[in-house]
Amino acid sequence: MLDATVALVREVAQREIMPRFLRVSHGQRKDDGSLCSEADLAAQRFLLERLTGIHPSPIIGEEMTEAAQQTLWNDGSDDERGLWCIDPIDGTTNFINGLPVFAVSIAWLLGRQTRLAVTYNPITDEMFYAREGHGAYVNGRRLPLRQVTADIGRAVGGVDFKRIPKPLADQIAVRPPFYSQRNFGSSTLDWCNLAAGRLDLYLHGGQMLWDYAAGNLILREAGGRMCTLAQDDYDADDVWRRPVIAALHPAVFVAWRDWVRRHTRPPGD
């Protein structure tokens, strides 16, 4: 199942996505304000046609209506067949603007838990994948790729400021506890770069299911830890708008989690 999913992800990138890169000049706005391009729709159609041939599970896709997504989740998340969750292009704004940072991401869930994950960056030809209990890899190499620091003061952070509470955003902007900050515009690749050890810690104020479904398993299988702004149990938070606090090294995770939660409250609380 994993090998077939990896092959399919590579094929959709080669056939539907990369031939349109640098040729798509605009996208349409969805109800949530995000962009959707011709390439997103073509890639989703391709995956919808082919994924059930790998495993006959219902499929949730980012480019579906919210009502359809809710119905599929409610009906299929406890189904013994499992549930596919796909993001045809994560980083559509980058894709449309010619920025070479975007990915195809697929997760297979059973019992509301991700059991298989594949995320592919076609620009770098990096295929990240994980199967529950079997570790995480990129192009056959076990993740993480390097030993990361245990000192948060030396850490490189991946921080997406969207939906972060203002008191927290202000503190990160002026007095971050880490060394340096990066944001690349693709949530699925942020998870993978953290799992690889290219980032040391991560923060996002609220991701959709397809933003984290693959990445959270890849990070778990690489040995990383995660929680949300309010929940120590990452899986207990809102399915549709889930914040994430994460790190690869356990000591950095504890320091980062505690710092974020302490600075989420307005001054004086």
N, C-alpha and C positions, 0 to 999 in steps of 0.2 A: 504493500500500500504506500509506504513512504517513497520507495524508488519510483513508482508510477506517478506520484504527485510531484516529485522533483522534476521528472521528465516533462510533465504537462506544464508546469510553471515555466520552464525554459522555453517550451514550444510557444506558449502564448506570448511571451516577451518577444521572441524572434518573429512571429507571424503578424501580431496585431499591434504591438506597442512600439518597438524600435523603428519600423518603417514609417511611423507617424511622428517620431521625435524630430523636432526642429521644423516640422511642417504644419503643426497645429498652432494657430496664432491666437486663438481665443477659446473660451469655454462658456458654458451656460451656468447661471447661478441656480443652486438648489434652494429649497426652503430655508435651510439652516445657514445660508450665505456662502457655503463652500462651492468650489468650482467642480464642474464635470465636463470632460472633453469627449470628443468622438472616439479617442483611443480608449478611455475608460469604458465606454459603452460597448465597443467592439470586443475588448478583452473580457468583459463580463459575459457577453453572449457566448463567446468561445468556451469559457469555463463552465457556464451553465449547461452547455451541450455535452461536455466531456467528463465532468467530475463524477457524475453518477455512474459512469462506466467503470470507475475505480472503486467506488463504494456507493451503494444506493441510498444515500442520506439526503434529506432536504438540504437546501442551500440558501443561506442568507448572504446577500450581496450588498455592498455599500450603495450601489446605484439603484436600489429598489426604493419604493415608497416606504415611508415610516410605518404605515399601517401593515404593509406586507411583511416588513421586518418583525414587527411586534407579533403578528400572527404566527410566523414561522418559528420564532423563539418560544412562544407559549405552547405551540403544538408539538414542536420537535425537540426541545431541549432535554426532555426526559424520555424521548423515544429510544428504544433499544437499537435502532439503526444509527444513532448519533446524528450529528448536524455539522455540515460544512459551513464555514464562515470565510468569505472572500473579500479582499480589497484589491480590485483589478489594478489600480495605480494608487499607491499611497505616496502623496507628494505631487498631486495634480498641478498645483500652482507652480512648483518647480518645473514640472514637465512642460507646461504651456509656455513658460518663460525661457525655456532652453537651459535651465539649471540642471546639471547632471546628477541630481540626487533624488531618486524615486525608486519605488520597489513594487513588486507583486507579492502579495501576502495571502497565504491560505492556512487555515487551521481546521482541524477536525476535532469536535467536542463530543464527549459522551458523559451523560450525567452532569451536564453544565460545567465540565472540566475539560480543558484542552489536553488532548492525548497525542496529537501529532501536529507539527508546525513546520511550515516552509516559507521563507522570505528570500526573495531574489532581487539583487541589484544588477540589472542588465548592463549598466555602464561599466562597472568594475568586474562583472562576471563573478560575483560572489554569491554563492548559494548557501544560505544559513538554514539549518534544519535540526529538528529534535524530535525524538519519540520518548514518551514518558518512561522514565526509568533507564534510559539508554544513553544519556548524555546529549550534549549539543555540539554541533560541528559547523564549520564553514569549509566547503570544498574538500571535505575529508579530514580536516584538521580539527582536533578537539578544542573546544572553547573552555576557558579563555586562552587567548594567544600569548598573553604576557602576565607576569606577576604584577599586581596592582598595589598601590600604596595603602597602608593601614592608617595613614595620617590625613584627616580631612583637610588640613591646611595645605596639603600638597596635591589635593585632588582636582581633577578636571571634571566639571559638571555639565551635564546636558539639561538645560532648563528651557522649557517652553512657557512663556509668560501668559499665554491665553488661559483665562478662567482662574488664574491664581488670585486669591484674596489680596486686596490692595496693600494691607499692612505687610504681608509677606513679600510681595513684589518690591515694595519700597526698600525693605531691608536687604533683599538680594541685590538690588541695584546699587546700593551705597555701601553695605557692609557684609558682603558674602563671607561665609566661613571657609570657603574653598579657594583654590588658587586661581582658577580661570573658568570661564563659561563658554559653551558652544550651543548653537541650535541650527539644525540643518533642514528643518521643514518636512521631515518624514518620520512620523512616530514609530512605524515599524522598524525603520533602520536605527532609530535611537535605541530601541530595545536591543537590537543586535550588536550595535557598537558598544553598548554597556556590557553585554555578555562576552564580547571579544576582548574587553579590557582597554578599549580605546577611550572610553569614558569611565570615570570612577563612580559617579553618582548621577541620579536622574530625578527630575520633577516635572510633572504635567498636571494642570489643574482639572482636567476632565476629558477622558478619551472615550470614544465610542467602542463598541464591541470589537469591530474589525481592526481598530487601531492597536488593541492590546492582546487579542485572542492568540495570535501566533507568538508575539514577542515575550509574553509573560512565561510561556513554557520554555522558550529558548534560554531566557535568563535563569529560570529555576534550575534547568538542567546543566547550566554552566556554574552553578553554585551561588548565584546571587539571591538577594532577599528583597522583599517588597512589602509595602502596606499602603494604606491610603491616608488622607488627611485625618480621617476620623476613626478608621478601623485598623486594628492590628492584623486582622484576617483580611487580606486583600480581596479574597473571593466573596466576602460578605457585603461589599459595597454595591452601589447602583450599577446594574449591568450596562445601562445606556449612557452614563456620564460618570465615569470612574476616574478619580484622581489617582496619581501614583507617586509614591516616594520610594526610591529604590537605590541600591548600591551593590557592587560586586563583593567588596570585602566586608565581613560582618562588623568589624569595628567602625568602619566608615558608615555603614548603614545605621547603626545605633546613634552615632553622633549626628548624622544628617536628619534622621527621623525626629530626634529630640529637638534639634535646632529649628526645623521647619514648624513643628507643632507649637513650639514656644513663641515663634514669631508670626504665627497665623492670627493670634488674638490681637485686637486693637490695643494700643498703649493704654496702660491703666487697668486692663481687665485682670 
